[in-house]
């Protein structure tokens, strides 16, 4: 049993919650674009002020490790590592796609013979994705997948697959199958991390503060804006 700060910043969603003994006691979340750098630490400070406790009172800090946005992950992990180091508490990481699947199961728990397919936008027609069975066990490896009309054709033959996340929106008009179900407005959240971070704490499954890095999956490629030839 523990008091754990959970941080989710892998997509456009910036989400923080504090959980005690596996139950949420406070949290803040926004989907404001490009706001992580200015909002994340404010959210954390607000939560601790609201509860009148200090960071050193927590037992661990957990962070969504990816895959996802390079910048978002870097900001979240940097904040989590700073808190863990400063407070002398362990760092926990949680698979972003698995915590999304947990959220889908809680909100759309309709039948047993299904697969969950969380998708995170990886630009153009590419998504970060992984399939999970009803018990949230992964059935394949995490991939950066280019979506076309044949994507998931084999997997869709038997069970229904529930697709969700910001990457699923651009697949709606491409993946056309009776077993494909698209869920709108379901994104990563610190709330979905709680059971995983609690389990990791109880099992003492901690990250090495000095060497832990987010799971980017793809290398970051910086682009230089084209010059305006008229100005």
Phi and psi restraints in degrees (value plus and minus 20) as a CYANA .aco file:
   2 UNK   PHI    -176.3  -136.3
   2 UNK   PSI     144.4   184.4
   3 UNK   PHI    -125.6   -85.6
   3 UNK   PSI      91.9   131.9
   4 UNK   PHI    -145.8  -105.8
   4 UNK   PSI     112.1   152.1
   5 UNK   PHI    -110.1   -70.1
   5 UNK   PSI     105.3   145.3
   6 UNK   PHI    -131.3   -91.3
   6 UNK   PSI     113.5   153.5
   7 UNK   PHI    -146.1  -106.1
   7 UNK   PSI     105.6   145.6
   8 UNK   PHI    -143.9  -103.9
   8 UNK   PSI      99.6   139.6
   9 UNK   PHI    -165.0  -125.0
   9 UNK   PSI       2.4    42.4
  10 UNK   PHI     -97.7   -57.7
  10 UNK   PSI     -36.2     3.8
  11 UNK   PHI    -150.2  -110.2
  11 UNK   PSI    -176.9  -136.9
  12 UNK   PHI     -88.7   -48.7
  12 UNK   PSI     -38.4     1.6
  13 UNK   PHI     -96.5   -56.5
  13 UNK   PSI     110.6   150.6
  14 UNK   PHI    -133.5   -93.5
  14 UNK   PSI      94.9   134.9
  15 UNK   PHI    -158.3  -118.3
  15 UNK   PSI     115.2   155.2
  16 UNK   PHI    -158.3  -118.3
  16 UNK   PSI     118.8   158.8
  17 UNK   PHI    -167.7  -127.7
  17 UNK   PSI     135.3   175.3
  18 UNK   PHI    -133.5   -93.5
  18 UNK   PSI     109.0   149.0
  19 UNK   PHI    -142.8  -102.8
  19 UNK   PSI     119.0   159.0
  20 UNK   PHI    -139.8   -99.8
  20 UNK   PSI     103.1   143.1
  21 UNK   PHI      33.6    73.6
  21 UNK   PSI      20.2    60.2
  22 UNK   PHI      60.9   100.9
  22 UNK   PSI     -10.6    29.4
  23 UNK   PHI    -144.3  -104.3
  23 UNK   PSI     114.7   154.7
  24 UNK   PHI     -88.6   -48.6
  24 UNK   PSI     113.2   153.2
  25 UNK   PHI    -137.9   -97.9
  25 UNK   PSI     -36.1     3.9
  26 UNK   PHI    -186.5  -146.5
  26 UNK   PSI     133.8   173.8
  27 UNK   PHI    -190.8  -150.8
  27 UNK   PSI     139.5   179.5
  28 UNK   PHI    -162.4  -122.4
  28 UNK   PSI     125.9   165.9
  29 UNK   PHI    -175.4  -135.4
  29 UNK   PSI     123.0   163.0
  30 UNK   PHI    -166.4  -126.4
  30 UNK   PSI     135.6   175.6
  31 UNK   PHI    -134.1   -94.1
  31 UNK   PSI       4.1    44.1
  32 UNK   PHI     -87.7   -47.7
  32 UNK   PSI     111.0   151.0
  33 UNK   PHI     -86.5   -46.5
  33 UNK   PSI     119.5   159.5
  34 UNK   PHI      33.5    73.5
  34 UNK   PSI      19.9    59.9
  35 UNK   PHI    -132.1   -92.1
  35 UNK   PSI     -23.1    16.9
  36 UNK   PHI     -75.6   -35.6
  36 UNK   PSI     -65.4   -25.4
  37 UNK   PHI     -84.4   -44.4
  37 UNK   PSI     -49.3    -9.3
  38 UNK   PHI    -120.4   -80.4
  38 UNK   PSI     -36.5     3.5
  39 UNK   PHI    -126.8   -86.8
  39 UNK   PSI     -54.0   -14.0
  40 UNK   PHI     -74.8   -34.8
  40 UNK   PSI     -73.8   -33.8
  41 UNK   PHI     -88.1   -48.1
  41 UNK   PSI     -50.1   -10.1
  42 UNK   PHI     -84.7   -44.7
  42 UNK   PSI     -64.2   -24.2
  43 UNK   PHI     -77.1   -37.1
  43 UNK   PSI     -65.8   -25.8
  44 UNK   PHI     -83.2   -43.2
  44 UNK   PSI     -66.5   -26.5
  45 UNK   PHI     -81.5   -41.5
  45 UNK   PSI     -61.7   -21.7
  46 UNK   PHI     -82.4   -42.4
  46 UNK   PSI     -60.8   -20.8
  47 UNK   PHI     -83.0   -43.0
  47 UNK   PSI     -65.0   -25.0
  48 UNK   PHI     -88.7   -48.7
  48 UNK   PSI     -55.9   -15.9
  49 UNK   PHI     -86.2   -46.2
  49 UNK   PSI     -61.8   -21.8
  50 UNK   PHI     -79.1   -39.1
  50 UNK   PSI     -59.5   -19.5
  51 UNK   PHI    -112.8   -72.8
  51 UNK   PSI     -24.8    15.2
  52 UNK   PHI      36.6    76.6
  52 UNK   PSI      26.3    66.3
  53 UNK   PHI    -149.7  -109.7
  53 UNK   PSI     148.1   188.1
  54 UNK   PHI    -131.0   -91.0
  54 UNK   PSI     138.5   178.5
  55 UNK   PHI     -77.5   -37.5
  55 UNK   PSI     -56.7   -16.7
  56 UNK   PHI     -85.3   -45.3
  56 UNK   PSI     -33.5     6.5
  57 UNK   PHI     -99.2   -59.2
  57 UNK   PSI     -34.6     5.4
  58 UNK   PHI     -99.4   -59.4
  58 UNK   PSI     137.2   177.2
  59 UNK   PHI    -115.9   -75.9
  59 UNK   PSI     -41.5    -1.5
  60 UNK   PHI    -187.4  -147.4
  60 UNK   PSI     142.8   182.8
  61 UNK   PHI    -144.5  -104.5
  61 UNK   PSI     113.3   153.3
  62 UNK   PHI    -136.1   -96.1
  62 UNK   PSI     123.8   163.8
  63 UNK   PHI    -154.7  -114.7
  63 UNK   PSI     123.5   163.5
  64 UNK   PHI     -91.8   -51.8
  64 UNK   PSI     101.5   141.5
  65 UNK   PHI    -112.7   -72.7
  65 UNK   PSI     -26.4    13.6
  66 UNK   PHI      89.5   129.5
  66 UNK   PSI     159.6   199.6
  67 UNK   PHI     -95.2   -55.2
  67 UNK   PSI     152.4   192.4
  68 UNK   PHI     142.1   182.1
  68 UNK   PSI    -175.2  -135.2
  69 UNK   PHI     -85.7   -45.7
  69 UNK   PSI     110.1   150.1
  70 UNK   PHI     -76.7   -36.7
  70 UNK   PSI     -70.5   -30.5
  71 UNK   PHI     -86.3   -46.3
  71 UNK   PSI     -65.2   -25.2
  72 UNK   PHI     -80.1   -40.1
  72 UNK   PSI     -65.9   -25.9
  73 UNK   PHI     -82.8   -42.8
  73 UNK   PSI     -63.0   -23.0
  74 UNK   PHI     -81.4   -41.4
  74 UNK   PSI     -62.0   -22.0
  75 UNK   PHI     -86.2   -46.2
  75 UNK   PSI     -65.9   -25.9
  76 UNK   PHI     -84.1   -44.1
  76 UNK   PSI     -65.5   -25.5
  77 UNK   PHI     -88.1   -48.1
  77 UNK   PSI     -58.8   -18.8
  78 UNK   PHI     -81.6   -41.6
  78 UNK   PSI     -63.1   -23.1
  79 UNK   PHI     -84.4   -44.4
  79 UNK   PSI     -65.0   -25.0
  80 UNK   PHI     -83.3   -43.3
  80 UNK   PSI     -63.2   -23.2
  81 UNK   PHI     -85.8   -45.8
  81 UNK   PSI     -58.6   -18.6
  82 UNK   PHI     -83.6   -43.6
  82 UNK   PSI     -62.3   -22.3
  83 UNK   PHI     -85.7   -45.7
  83 UNK   PSI     -65.6   -25.6
  84 UNK   PHI     -81.5   -41.5
  84 UNK   PSI     -63.4   -23.4
  85 UNK   PHI     -87.2   -47.2
  85 UNK   PSI     -66.8   -26.8
  86 UNK   PHI     -86.0   -46.0
  86 UNK   PSI     -56.1   -16.1
  87 UNK   PHI    -112.9   -72.9
  87 UNK   PSI     -28.2    11.8
  88 UNK   PHI      48.1    88.1
  88 UNK   PSI      17.4    57.4
  89 UNK   PHI    -139.1   -99.1
  89 UNK   PSI     137.9   177.9
  90 UNK   PHI     -92.5   -52.5
  90 UNK   PSI     135.4   175.4
  91 UNK   PHI    -125.3   -85.3
  91 UNK   PSI     113.1   153.1
  92 UNK   PHI    -139.6   -99.6
  92 UNK   PSI     122.0   162.0
  93 UNK   PHI    -138.9   -98.9
  93 UNK   PSI     127.8   167.8
  94 UNK   PHI    -149.2  -109.2
  94 UNK   PSI     113.7   153.7
  95 UNK   PHI     -81.2   -41.2
  95 UNK   PSI      99.3   139.3
  96 UNK   PHI     -80.5   -40.5
  96 UNK   PSI     -64.0   -24.0
  97 UNK   PHI     -87.2   -47.2
  97 UNK   PSI     -56.4   -16.4
  98 UNK   PHI     -89.4   -49.4
  98 UNK   PSI     -56.5   -16.5
  99 UNK   PHI     -91.7   -51.7
  99 UNK   PSI     -47.6    -7.6
 100 UNK   PHI     -86.5   -46.5
 100 UNK   PSI     -61.5   -21.5
 101 UNK   PHI     -82.9   -42.9
 101 UNK   PSI     -58.1   -18.1
 102 UNK   PHI     -81.0   -41.0
 102 UNK   PSI     -63.1   -23.1
 103 UNK   PHI     -82.8   -42.8
 103 UNK   PSI     -59.7   -19.7
 104 UNK   PHI     -84.7   -44.7
 104 UNK   PSI     -60.9   -20.9
 105 UNK   PHI     -84.1   -44.1
 105 UNK   PSI     -59.2   -19.2
 106 UNK   PHI     -88.1   -48.1
 106 UNK   PSI     -55.0   -15.0
 107 UNK   PHI    -112.8   -72.8
 107 UNK   PSI     -45.5    -5.5
 108 UNK   PHI    -154.6  -114.6
 108 UNK   PSI      32.1    72.1
 109 UNK   PHI    -106.9   -66.9
 109 UNK   PSI      66.8   106.8
 110 UNK   PHI    -128.9   -88.9
 110 UNK   PSI     -57.7   -17.7
 111 UNK   PHI    -171.5  -131.5
 111 UNK   PSI     140.5   180.5
 112 UNK   PHI    -103.6   -63.6
 112 UNK   PSI     -57.3   -17.3
 113 UNK   PHI    -106.5   -66.5
 113 UNK   PSI      47.8    87.8
 114 UNK   PHI    -158.6  -118.6
 114 UNK   PSI     145.8   185.8
 115 UNK   PHI    -142.6  -102.6
 115 UNK   PSI     124.7   164.7
 116 UNK   PHI    -121.4   -81.4
 116 UNK   PSI     112.9   152.9
 117 UNK   PHI    -146.6  -106.6
 117 UNK   PSI      59.9    99.9
 118 UNK   PHI     -86.1   -46.1
 118 UNK   PSI     120.3   160.3
 119 UNK   PHI    -153.8  -113.8
 119 UNK   PSI     112.4   152.4
 120 UNK   PHI    -136.2   -96.2
 120 UNK   PSI     111.3   151.3
 121 UNK   PHI     -79.5   -39.5
 121 UNK   PSI     106.4   146.4
 122 UNK   PHI    -137.5   -97.5
 122 UNK   PSI       3.9    43.9
 123 UNK   PHI      61.8   101.8
 123 UNK   PSI     134.9   174.9
 124 UNK   PHI      28.4    68.4
 124 UNK   PSI    -150.4  -110.4
 125 UNK   PHI    -123.0   -83.0
 125 UNK   PSI       8.7    48.7
 126 UNK   PHI    -128.4   -88.4
 126 UNK   PSI     123.4   163.4
 127 UNK   PHI    -154.9  -114.9
 127 UNK   PSI     131.9   171.9
 128 UNK   PHI    -109.0   -69.0
 128 UNK   PSI     108.5   148.5
 129 UNK   PHI    -171.4  -131.4
 129 UNK   PSI     141.2   181.2
 130 UNK   PHI    -179.0  -139.0
 130 UNK   PSI     124.3   164.3
 131 UNK   PHI    -117.0   -77.0
 131 UNK   PSI     122.0   162.0
 132 UNK   PHI    -150.5  -110.5
 132 UNK   PSI     121.7   161.7
 133 UNK   PHI    -100.2   -60.2
 133 UNK   PSI    -196.2  -156.2
 134 UNK   PHI     -80.5   -40.5
 134 UNK   PSI     -49.6    -9.6
 135 UNK   PHI    -109.5   -69.5
 135 UNK   PSI     -10.9    29.1
 136 UNK   PHI      48.0    88.0
 136 UNK   PSI       6.8    46.8
 137 UNK   PHI    -108.0   -68.0
 137 UNK   PSI     113.0   153.0
 138 UNK   PHI     -87.0   -47.0
 138 UNK   PSI     120.3   160.3
 139 UNK   PHI    -127.1   -87.1
 139 UNK   PSI     -24.6    15.4
 140 UNK   PHI    -173.7  -133.7
 140 UNK   PSI    -199.9  -159.9
 141 UNK   PHI    -104.5   -64.5
 141 UNK   PSI     137.1   177.1
 142 UNK   PHI     -87.3   -47.3
 142 UNK   PSI     112.1   152.1
 143 UNK   PHI    -153.7  -113.7
 143 UNK   PSI     137.0   177.0
 144 UNK   PHI    -119.2   -79.2
 144 UNK   PSI      85.5   125.5
 145 UNK   PHI    -132.9   -92.9
 145 UNK   PSI     109.5   149.5
 146 UNK   PHI    -104.3   -64.3
 146 UNK   PSI     104.0   144.0
 147 UNK   PHI    -108.0   -68.0
 147 UNK   PSI     109.8   149.8
 148 UNK   PHI    -160.5  -120.5
 148 UNK   PSI    -194.9  -154.9
 149 UNK   PHI     -85.9   -45.9
 149 UNK   PSI     -35.0     5.0
 150 UNK   PHI    -118.8   -78.8
 150 UNK   PSI     -21.2    18.8
 151 UNK   PHI     -82.3   -42.3
 151 UNK   PSI     113.8   153.8
 152 UNK   PHI      43.0    83.0
 152 UNK   PSI      -1.8    38.2
 153 UNK   PHI     -80.8   -40.8
 153 UNK   PSI     -59.4   -19.4
 154 UNK   PHI     -91.6   -51.6
 154 UNK   PSI     -64.7   -24.7
 155 UNK   PHI     -84.8   -44.8
 155 UNK   PSI     -49.7    -9.7
 156 UNK   PHI    -100.7   -60.7
 156 UNK   PSI     -22.9    17.1
 157 UNK   PHI     -88.9   -48.9
 157 UNK   PSI     -54.0   -14.0
 158 UNK   PHI    -127.2   -87.2
 158 UNK   PSI     -91.5   -51.5
 159 UNK   PHI    -109.8   -69.8
 159 UNK   PSI     147.4   187.4
 160 UNK   PHI     -95.4   -55.4
 160 UNK   PSI     126.7   166.7
 161 UNK   PHI    -139.1   -99.1
 161 UNK   PSI     106.5   146.5
 162 UNK   PHI    -115.3   -75.3
 162 UNK   PSI      95.5   135.5
 163 UNK   PHI    -120.5   -80.5
 163 UNK   PSI     117.6   157.6
 164 UNK   PHI    -180.6  -140.6
 164 UNK   PSI     148.2   188.2
 165 UNK   PHI      83.5   123.5
 165 UNK   PSI     148.5   188.5
 166 UNK   PHI     -87.5   -47.5
 166 UNK   PSI     -36.9     3.1
 167 UNK   PHI    -101.5   -61.5
 167 UNK   PSI     -41.1    -1.1
 168 UNK   PHI     -95.0   -55.0
 168 UNK   PSI     -46.4    -6.4
 169 UNK   PHI     -79.4   -39.4
 169 UNK   PSI     -57.8   -17.8
 170 UNK   PHI    -103.8   -63.8
 170 UNK   PSI     -19.8    20.2
 171 UNK   PHI    -118.8   -78.8
 171 UNK   PSI     -32.4     7.6
 172 UNK   PHI     -75.3   -35.3
 172 UNK   PSI     -62.6   -22.6
 173 UNK   PHI    -108.5   -68.5
 173 UNK   PSI     -19.1    20.9
 174 UNK   PHI    -130.2   -90.2
 174 UNK   PSI     -65.2   -25.2
 175 UNK   PHI    -107.2   -67.2
 175 UNK   PSI      86.4   126.4
 176 UNK   PHI    -139.2   -99.2
 176 UNK   PSI      84.4   124.4
 177 UNK   PHI    -176.2  -136.2
 177 UNK   PSI     126.1   166.1
 178 UNK   PHI     -82.6   -42.6
 178 UNK   PSI     -44.4    -4.4
 179 UNK   PHI    -113.4   -73.4
 179 UNK   PSI     -18.1    21.9
 180 UNK   PHI    -112.1   -72.1
 180 UNK   PSI     100.1   140.1
 181 UNK   PHI    -138.6   -98.6
 181 UNK   PSI     105.9   145.9
 182 UNK   PHI    -126.1   -86.1
 182 UNK   PSI     107.9   147.9
 183 UNK   PHI    -126.4   -86.4
 183 UNK   PSI     105.4   145.4
 184 UNK   PHI    -108.6   -68.6
 184 UNK   PSI     133.2   173.2
 185 UNK   PHI      38.2    78.2
 185 UNK   PSI      19.5    59.5
 186 UNK   PHI    -141.7  -101.7
 186 UNK   PSI      93.6   133.6
 187 UNK   PHI    -150.6  -110.6
 187 UNK   PSI     150.4   190.4
 188 UNK   PHI     -78.0   -38.0
 188 UNK   PSI     126.5   166.5
 189 UNK   PHI    -169.3  -129.3
 189 UNK   PSI     125.4   165.4
 190 UNK   PHI     -81.2   -41.2
 190 UNK   PSI     -48.0    -8.0
 191 UNK   PHI     -80.9   -40.9
 191 UNK   PSI     -55.5   -15.5
 192 UNK   PHI     -95.6   -55.6
 192 UNK   PSI     -30.5     9.5
 193 UNK   PHI    -103.9   -63.9
 193 UNK   PSI     -37.2     2.8
 194 UNK   PHI     -76.3   -36.3
 194 UNK   PSI     -69.0   -29.0
 195 UNK   PHI     -85.7   -45.7
 195 UNK   PSI     -55.5   -15.5
 196 UNK   PHI     -92.7   -52.7
 196 UNK   PSI     -60.9   -20.9
 197 UNK   PHI     -89.1   -49.1
 197 UNK   PSI     -55.9   -15.9
 198 UNK   PHI     -84.5   -44.5
 198 UNK   PSI     -63.1   -23.1
 199 UNK   PHI     -84.2   -44.2
 199 UNK   PSI     -63.6   -23.6
 200 UNK   PHI     -81.7   -41.7
 200 UNK   PSI     -59.0   -19.0
 201 UNK   PHI     -84.0   -44.0
 201 UNK   PSI     -66.5   -26.5
 202 UNK   PHI     -82.9   -42.9
 202 UNK   PSI     -51.0   -11.0
 203 UNK   PHI    -112.0   -72.0
 203 UNK   PSI     -17.7    22.3
 204 UNK   PHI      35.1    75.1
 204 UNK   PSI      20.8    60.8
 205 UNK   PHI    -112.2   -72.2
 205 UNK   PSI      62.9   102.9
 206 UNK   PHI    -128.0   -88.0
 206 UNK   PSI     136.8   176.8
 207 UNK   PHI    -112.6   -72.6
 207 UNK   PSI     135.9   175.9
 208 UNK   PHI    -101.2   -61.2
 208 UNK   PSI      95.5   135.5
 209 UNK   PHI     -77.8   -37.8
 209 UNK   PSI     -55.9   -15.9
 210 UNK   PHI     -92.6   -52.6
 210 UNK   PSI     -51.2   -11.2
 211 UNK   PHI    -135.9   -95.9
 211 UNK   PSI     -29.0    11.0
 212 UNK   PHI     -87.2   -47.2
 212 UNK   PSI     114.2   154.2
 213 UNK   PHI    -152.2  -112.2
 213 UNK   PSI     132.6   172.6
 214 UNK   PHI     -83.2   -43.2
 214 UNK   PSI     138.5   178.5
 215 UNK   PHI    -110.8   -70.8
 215 UNK   PSI      68.0   108.0
 216 UNK   PHI     -93.4   -53.4
 216 UNK   PSI     -50.6   -10.6
 217 UNK   PHI      52.9    92.9
 217 UNK   PSI     -67.3   -27.3
 218 UNK   PHI    -139.9   -99.9
 218 UNK   PSI     130.0   170.0
 219 UNK   PHI     -90.0   -50.0
 219 UNK   PSI     124.1   164.1
 220 UNK   PHI     -92.8   -52.8
 220 UNK   PSI     112.1   152.1
 221 UNK   PHI    -139.7   -99.7
 221 UNK   PSI      93.4   133.4
 222 UNK   PHI    -100.0   -60.0
 222 UNK   PSI     120.2   160.2
 223 UNK   PHI    -136.9   -96.9
 223 UNK   PSI     126.9   166.9
 224 UNK   PHI    -124.4   -84.4
 224 UNK   PSI     101.5   141.5
 225 UNK   PHI     -77.6   -37.6
 225 UNK   PSI     121.7   161.7
 226 UNK   PHI     -90.6   -50.6
 226 UNK   PSI     124.0   164.0
 227 UNK   PHI     -90.9   -50.9
 227 UNK   PSI     126.6   166.6
 228 UNK   PHI    -101.2   -61.2
 228 UNK   PSI      91.7   131.7
 229 UNK   PHI     -90.9   -50.9
 229 UNK   PSI     -29.8    10.2
 230 UNK   PHI    -120.1   -80.1
 230 UNK   PSI     -25.6    14.4
